[in-house]
Amino acid sequence: MTPETHIVDITRVIQLAIAPVFLLTALGTIVGVLSNRLARIVDRTRTLEDRLGHMPLPDLKSAYHELALLGRRMRLAYLAIALSVVCALFVGLLIAIAFIDAFLLVDLSKFIALLFIAAMVALISSLVVFLREIFLAVTSARNAIHLKQKIQARLVSASRARSAPDAKSPAPFEGDTA
């Protein structure tokens, strides 16, 4: 091969590597978002664990339930991060192998295609796990809102019952004087 052929091959590989580089940028953003979610889950877990010793007995059950839910969300966020990183590793390998393929006389196109498929499977899996974590977060928030609304409704009805006149005592007449 002539030097011009290598330059043309390398130029073509660089052009083909641009799309995977953009994918790496997107993966970096996804990992950043997932890391922030994981950090918030860890912070909430620590806060809740610190409060356990000072909670009244009736609140402990809901606190332990929330801790279990936070544990599940933490595992899902961690798994989504791991899958995103695996995807990024496959994409990085894909780019490197594509450049190696330009210099060797061996056809590595099938291996490159397999790396791309593996990267897409890892990315899709990561997004599905991320979606599940979001579902758990929204469901737990919705349940907490419904629980607070029920408690507020009970407090309001109890307050009204206390402030309502006693039905057993006769109502005073306008002309009655004490």
C-alpha positions in Angstrom: 0.0 0.0 0.0 1.2 3.5 -0.7 1.3 6.2 1.9 -1.6 8.0 0.1 -3.8 4.9 0.6 -3.0 4.9 4.3 -3.9 8.5 4.6 -7.2 7.9 2.7 -8.0 4.9 5.0 -7.2 6.8 8.1 -9.3 9.8 7.0 -12.2 7.4 6.3 -11.8 5.8 9.8 -11.7 9.3 11.4 -14.9 10.2 9.6 -16.5 6.9 10.7 -15.3 7.4 14.3 -17.1 10.7 14.8 -20.5 9.2 15.5 -19.2 6.9 18.2 -17.4 9.8 19.8 -20.7 11.7 20.0 -22.1 8.5 21.6 -19.3 8.7 24.2 -20.3 12.3 25.0 -23.9 11.3 25.5 -22.8 8.4 27.7 -20.8 10.8 29.8 -23.9 12.9 30.3 -26.0 9.8 31.2 -23.4 8.6 33.7 -23.4 12.2 35.2 -27.2 12.1 35.6 -27.1 8.6 37.1 -24.3 9.6 39.5 -26.3 12.6 40.7 -29.4 10.4 41.3 -27.3 7.8 43.1 -25.8 10.6 45.3 -29.2 11.8 46.3 -30.4 8.3 47.1 -27.3 7.8 49.3 -27.8 11.1 51.0 -31.5 10.3 51.7 -30.5 6.9 53.1 -27.9 8.4 55.4 -30.4 11.0 56.7 -33.0 8.4 57.3 -30.6 6.1 59.1 -29.5 9.0 61.3 -33.1 9.7 62.3 -34.0 6.1 63.1 -32.8 6.4 66.7 -35.0 9.4 67.4 -38.2 8.2 65.7 -41.3 7.2 67.5 -42.1 3.5 67.3 -45.1 3.9 64.8 -42.9 5.8 62.3 -40.1 3.1 62.3 -42.1 0.7 60.1 -42.5 3.3 57.3 -38.8 4.4 57.7 -37.6 0.8 57.3 -40.0 0.4 54.3 -38.5 3.6 52.7 -34.9 2.3 53.5 -35.7 -0.9 51.6 -37.0 1.0 48.7 -34.0 3.3 48.7 -31.8 0.2 48.7 -33.5 -1.1 45.6 -33.2 2.3 43.9 -29.6 2.4 44.8 -28.9 -1.0 43.3 -30.8 0.0 40.1 -28.9 3.3 39.8 -25.6 1.5 40.3 -26.5 -1.1 37.7 -27.5 1.5 35.2 -24.2 3.3 35.7 -22.2 0.0 35.3 -24.1 -0.8 32.1 -23.5 2.8 30.7 -19.8 2.4 31.5 -19.7 -1.0 29.8 -21.3 0.6 26.8 -18.7 3.3 26.8 -15.9 0.7 27.0 -17.3 -1.1 24.0 -17.6 2.1 22.0 -14.0 3.0 22.9 -12.8 -0.4 21.9 -14.8 -0.1 18.7 -13.0 3.2 17.8 -9.6 1.7 18.7 -10.2 -1.5 16.7 -11.4 0.6 13.7 -8.1 2.4 13.6 -6.2 -0.8 14.0 -8.2 -2.3 11.2 -7.1 0.5 8.9 -3.4 -0.5 9.4 -3.7 -4.3 9.3 -4.5 -6.4 6.3 -7.0 -8.4 8.5 -10.7 -7.8 8.1 -12.0 -6.8 11.5 -15.4 -5.4 10.3 -17.4 -8.3 11.8 -15.7 -7.8 15.2 -16.4 -4.1 15.0 -20.0 -4.8 14.2 -20.2 -7.2 17.2 -18.7 -4.5 19.5 -21.3 -2.0 18.2 -24.1 -4.5 18.9 -22.8 -5.2 22.4 -22.6 -1.4 23.0 -26.2 -0.9 21.9 -27.4 -3.8 24.1 -25.5 -2.3 27.1 -27.0 1.1 26.4 -30.5 -0.1 26.0 -30.2 -2.2 29.2 -28.9 0.8 31.0 -31.8 3.0 29.9 -34.3 0.3 30.9 -32.8 -0.1 34.3 -32.8 3.7 34.6 -36.4 3.8 33.7 -37.2 1.3 36.4 -35.4 3.3 39.0 -37.4 6.4 37.9 -40.6 4.4 38.2 -39.7 3.4 41.7 -38.9 7.0 42.7 -42.2 8.3 41.2 -44.2 5.6 42.8 -42.7 6.1 46.2 -43.2 9.9 46.0 -46.8 9.4 44.9 -47.5 6.9 47.7 -46.0 9.4 50.2 -48.3 12.2 48.9 -51.3 9.9 49.2 -50.4 9.0 52.7 -49.9 12.6 53.7 -53.3 13.5 52.2 -55.0 10.7 54.2 -53.3 11.8 57.4 -54.3 15.4 56.8 -57.9 14.4 56.0 -58.1 12.4 59.3 -56.6 15.4 61.2 -59.1 17.8 59.7 -62.1 15.5 60.4 -60.9 14.9 63.9 -60.5 18.7 64.4 -64.0 19.3 63.0 -65.4 16.6 65.3 -63.8 18.3 68.4 -65.0 21.7 67.4 -68.6 20.7 66.5 -71.2 21.3 69.2 -72.1 18.2 71.2 -75.1 16.6 69.7 -76.4 15.3 73.1 -76.7 18.6 74.8 -79.7 20.7 73.8 -79.1 23.7 71.7 -79.8 27.0 73.6 -82.9 28.9 72.8 -82.6 32.6 72.0 -84.8 33.6 74.9 -83.0 31.5 77.5 -80.8 33.2 80.0 -78.5 31.5 82.2 
